[in-house]
């Protein structure tokens, strides 16, 4: 069975600094999809970034980038130049190739950005 | 973003009540989902509808009854719920997925449900 593990329940960072959130997963599949979602206090789950496992290049979206280590089954999220609006819960998620409407989530990391 | 709208935002109900949660998407998607989010637990997928047909029921108790009258609307009918059903219920939508391609899901703000 596929599982997603986020080992950091809470993290904090100062504004303008860089922070990295970790995520590991377990699967026997060779191709799959990985995601980071952000859930601010407004509760809406917002897609931050996604990575296709067959692509070696790490995905980047503005200040957000990932470090995808397929052999290690690791998918960390780096937030550069942190902003107060980045304060939120961050969820890592996995989607298998044969059932792409099935998202498997981790337990989340609560990120607090301090001024 | 107002692509996926959920109502009500908060709901408090007794265990013998019957209520419904509503979800509406304005994104032209044809797949819709219900998730349950409890504290300190991963989001749990409850139901999936593709083109109005239910394609997944993730062992959800029968006290939760989904309804999808069209591709834009999704309901979750609730009756005789238990205190452990208190949670945030999230709706999502996407383009219907197909093999080896992923269509990202767009989420609503959720309904915070409290069972007395």
Boltz contact constraints between the chains, C-beta under 6 A:
constraints:
  - contact:
      token1: [A, 33]
      token2: [B, 102]
      max_distance: 6.0
  - contact:
      token1: [A, 43]
      token2: [B, 109]
      max_distance: 6.0
  - contact:
      token1: [A, 43]
      token2: [B, 110]
      max_distance: 6.0
  - contact:
      token1: [A, 44]
      token2: [B, 107]
      max_distance: 6.0
  - contact:
      token1: [A, 44]
      token2: [B, 109]
      max_distance: 6.0
  - contact:
      token1: [A, 45]
      token2: [B, 107]
      max_distance: 6.0
  - contact:
      token1: [A, 47]
      token2: [B, 104]
      max_distance: 6.0
  - contact:
      token1: [A, 95]
      token2: [B, 102]
      max_distance: 6.0
  - contact:
      token1: [A, 97]
      token2: [B, 100]
      max_distance: 6.0
  - contact:
      token1: [A, 100]
      token2: [B, 97]
      max_distance: 6.0
  - contact:
      token1: [A, 100]
      token2: [B, 102]
      max_distance: 6.0
  - contact:
      token1: [A, 101]
      token2: [B, 31]
      max_distance: 6.0
  - contact:
      token1: [A, 101]
      token2: [B, 48]
      max_distance: 6.0
  - contact:
      token1: [A, 101]
      token2: [B, 97]
      max_distance: 6.0
  - contact:
      token1: [A, 105]
      token2: [B, 42]
      max_distance: 6.0
  - contact:
      token1: [A, 105]
      token2: [B, 43]
      max_distance: 6.0
  - contact:
      token1: [A, 106]
      token2: [B, 42]
      max_distance: 6.0
  - contact:
      token1: [A, 107]
      token2: [B, 42]
      max_distance: 6.0
